[in-house]
Every structure is written in structure tokens, then in C-alpha cells.
Amino acid sequence: MNRLTLAAASIIVDEALAYGRAHKLKPMAVAVLDAGGHMLAFKREENAGILRREIAEGKAWGVLGMGYGGREFVKRNAIRPTFYTALAVASQGRIMPVAGGVLVRNAEGDIIGSVGVTGDTEDNDEACALAGIAAANLLADTGGAPA
């Protein structure tokens, strides 16, 4: 697969939400972006906070824009917080340098999109994204091991 399709994005969203329900997580929101940063799919569960769309999209958009997963974002932000503050300004607040943003890669290792999940802890958000990406038979890139 050379690009992320709507069909694959729909699988990612639905399976990420199913994982959250199966593990009794808080109400979740899931955003899937294509390689150009355009929203392909989004769902927000009932009772999820009203900012969850922006947070999910910010997680997905940030990792896509920088080319590394949310775990790496966390590490780099801790080392260079001034740079990441400036990056947030330069992106007009569109990035969220936290775990829960995961790159989507094809079998060749090319970045074809990203997923952002929010609603529970960062580890649980990321686990939902990983479940969705795996269900779509794609590769996930978190940027490192859970903190």
C-alpha cells in the first residue's frame, strides 16, 4: 500500500475505539491523517471532552510533521523545551508533543499517515492506536518504547 486509504483509516478508527471499550478506558477520540496531513477519518465517543478532536488531530499532525512518533516527541521535548515551544507557535498550536501520536508505515517502511488518540492516559491512548493500525495490517511507529 503506497497511501493510506479511507477503508484502512476506518478500520483503524473503529478498532482503536473497540480496544478502548474492551479495556474499559475513558471515552476516546481517534483521528487518522494521510501523509499530507489531511483528515481521513475521525470519531469521538459520547461523553468525550469537547477538545478531544483538536487533541487527537494535534497528536497525529505533530508526529507526521516531524517524522517521528510521540514517544520520541516526549524525549526531545524534555531535552529542548524551548525549541518545542517555538515549534508549537510556528505550527499555530497544531502539535501535541506527547505519546498517543503514532506514525503509520507501509510494508516498505514509508510513512503513509498518522493516528492520534486521546481520552485516557498516554500509554492507553497509544495502545488504542497500535490496535487500530495492526487491525489494518499496517506498521506502527511510536518513536520508542513506552515511558
Secondary structure as a PSIPRED ss2 file (coil, helix, strand):
# PSIPRED VFORMAT (PSIPRED V4.0)

   1 M C   1.000  0.000  0.000
   2 N C   1.000  0.000  0.000
   3 R C   1.000  0.000  0.000
   4 L C   1.000  0.000  0.000
   5 T C   1.000  0.000  0.000
   6 L H   0.000  1.000  0.000
   7 A H   0.000  1.000  0.000
   8 A H   0.000  1.000  0.000
   9 A H   0.000  1.000  0.000
  10 S H   0.000  1.000  0.000
  11 I H   0.000  1.000  0.000
  12 I H   0.000  1.000  0.000
  13 V H   0.000  1.000  0.000
  14 D H   0.000  1.000  0.000
  15 E H   0.000  1.000  0.000
  16 A H   0.000  1.000  0.000
  17 L H   0.000  1.000  0.000
  18 A H   0.000  1.000  0.000
  19 Y H   0.000  1.000  0.000
  20 G H   0.000  1.000  0.000
  21 R H   0.000  1.000  0.000
  22 A H   0.000  1.000  0.000
  23 H C   1.000  0.000  0.000
  24 K C   1.000  0.000  0.000
  25 L C   1.000  0.000  0.000
  26 K C   1.000  0.000  0.000
  27 P C   1.000  0.000  0.000
  28 M C   1.000  0.000  0.000
  29 A E   0.000  0.000  1.000
  30 V E   0.000  0.000  1.000
  31 A E   0.000  0.000  1.000
  32 V E   0.000  0.000  1.000
  33 L E   0.000  0.000  1.000
  34 D E   0.000  0.000  1.000
  35 A C   1.000  0.000  0.000
  36 G C   1.000  0.000  0.000
  37 G C   1.000  0.000  0.000
  38 H C   1.000  0.000  0.000
  39 M E   0.000  0.000  1.000
  40 L E   0.000  0.000  1.000
  41 A E   0.000  0.000  1.000
  42 F E   0.000  0.000  1.000
  43 K E   0.000  0.000  1.000
  44 R E   0.000  0.000  1.000
  45 E C   1.000  0.000  0.000
  46 E C   1.000  0.000  0.000
  47 N C   1.000  0.000  0.000
  48 A C   1.000  0.000  0.000
  49 G C   1.000  0.000  0.000
  50 I C   1.000  0.000  0.000
  51 L C   1.000  0.000  0.000
  52 R H   0.000  1.000  0.000
  53 R H   0.000  1.000  0.000
  54 E H   0.000  1.000  0.000
  55 I H   0.000  1.000  0.000
  56 A H   0.000  1.000  0.000
  57 E H   0.000  1.000  0.000
  58 G H   0.000  1.000  0.000
  59 K H   0.000  1.000  0.000
  60 A H   0.000  1.000  0.000
  61 W H   0.000  1.000  0.000
  62 G H   0.000  1.000  0.000
  63 V H   0.000  1.000  0.000
  64 L H   0.000  1.000  0.000
  65 G H   0.000  1.000  0.000
  66 M H   0.000  1.000  0.000
  67 G C   1.000  0.000  0.000
  68 Y C   1.000  0.000  0.000
  69 G C   1.000  0.000  0.000
  70 G H   0.000  1.000  0.000
  71 R H   0.000  1.000  0.000
  72 E H   0.000  1.000  0.000
  73 F H   0.000  1.000  0.000
  74 V H   0.000  1.000  0.000
  75 K H   0.000  1.000  0.000
  76 R H   0.000  1.000  0.000
  77 N H   0.000  1.000  0.000
  78 A H   0.000  1.000  0.000
  79 I H   0.000  1.000  0.000
  80 R C   1.000  0.000  0.000
  81 P H   0.000  1.000  0.000
  82 T H   0.000  1.000  0.000
  83 F H   0.000  1.000  0.000
  84 Y H   0.000  1.000  0.000
  85 T H   0.000  1.000  0.000
  86 A H   0.000  1.000  0.000
  87 L H   0.000  1.000  0.000
  88 A H   0.000  1.000  0.000
  89 V H   0.000  1.000  0.000
  90 A H   0.000  1.000  0.000
  91 S C   1.000  0.000  0.000
  92 Q C   1.000  0.000  0.000
  93 G C   1.000  0.000  0.000
  94 R C   1.000  0.000  0.000
  95 I C   1.000  0.000  0.000
  96 M C   1.000  0.000  0.000
  97 P C   1.000  0.000  0.000
  98 V C   1.000  0.000  0.000
  99 A C   1.000  0.000  0.000
 100 G C   1.000  0.000  0.000
 101 G E   0.000  0.000  1.000
 102 V E   0.000  0.000  1.000
 103 L E   0.000  0.000  1.000
 104 V E   0.000  0.000  1.000
 105 R E   0.000  0.000  1.000
 106 N C   1.000  0.000  0.000
 107 A C   1.000  0.000  0.000
 108 E C   1.000  0.000  0.000
 109 G C   1.000  0.000  0.000
 110 D C   1.000  0.000  0.000
 111 I E   0.000  0.000  1.000
 112 I E   0.000  0.000  1.000
 113 G E   0.000  0.000  1.000
 114 S E   0.000  0.000  1.000
 115 V E   0.000  0.000  1.000
 116 G E   0.000  0.000  1.000
 117 V E   0.000  0.000  1.000
 118 T E   0.000  0.000  1.000
 119 G C   1.000  0.000  0.000
 120 D C   1.000  0.000  0.000
 121 T C   1.000  0.000  0.000
 122 E H   0.000  1.000  0.000
 123 D H   0.000  1.000  0.000
 124 N H   0.000  1.000  0.000
 125 D H   0.000  1.000  0.000
 126 E H   0.000  1.000  0.000
 127 A H   0.000  1.000  0.000
 128 C H   0.000  1.000  0.000
 129 A H   0.000  1.000  0.000
 130 L H   0.000  1.000  0.000
 131 A H   0.000  1.000  0.000
 132 G H   0.000  1.000  0.000
 133 I H   0.000  1.000  0.000
 134 A H   0.000  1.000  0.000
 135 A H   0.000  1.000  0.000
 136 A C   1.000  0.000  0.000
 137 N C   1.000  0.000  0.000
 138 L C   1.000  0.000  0.000
 139 L E   0.000  0.000  1.000
 140 A E   0.000  0.000  1.000
 141 D E   0.000  0.000  1.000
 142 T C   1.000  0.000  0.000
 143 G C   1.000  0.000  0.000
 144 G C   1.000  0.000  0.000
 145 A C   1.000  0.000  0.000
 146 P C   1.000  0.000  0.000
 147 A C   1.000  0.000  0.000
